[in-house]
């Protein structure tokens, strides 16, 4: 299995150093019913390191939200969950929300509040109600350049036209499109556009 899949599927339980270890330890404390210990492991982690893998950042926000919820601090749980939803929406991630964390009640409460991600929260609740089958999502985030190419795909521009729009070579566009197909797990431009819309990437 490629290492990027391992990264994208979340913090490995065997990783004991760095942010991987902190997130894994926090998840362990949370599962043991100690939200305060969990919170101490991830407090500040999502914003401390700009280079932190987005999946680790998402898990850290989710653990923060659940820990604050467990401590009765709904006013602090809601913003943390909103950050997690924002990250999931921008990167196309869904699987971490159905990775075993008890998120259903938290998501239900969140939908009763003002949120910019109501449809996504409802989609995740539906997935949890179906028994935890995650809606399709990315296993690896798209780069900024790949996103730029992806945004032009619905316009039915040719590769040379996309290259001219982005001031890059045709070969660069072809490389980006190939990578986009792989990351979206599709084999055609039409399917890439459909999948990207499904994930709210365009």
Secondary structure, 3 states (H helix, E strand, C coil): CCHHHHHHCCCCCCCCCHHHHHHHHHHHHHHCCCHHHHHHHHCCHHHHCCCCCHHHHHHHHHHHHHHHHHCCCHHHHHHHHHHHHHHHHHHCCCHHHHCCCCCHHHHHHHHCCCCCCHHHHHHHHHHHHCCCCCCCCCCCCCCHHHHHHHHHHCCCCCHHHHHHHHCCCHHHHHHHHHHHHHHHCCCCHHHHHHHHHHCCCC
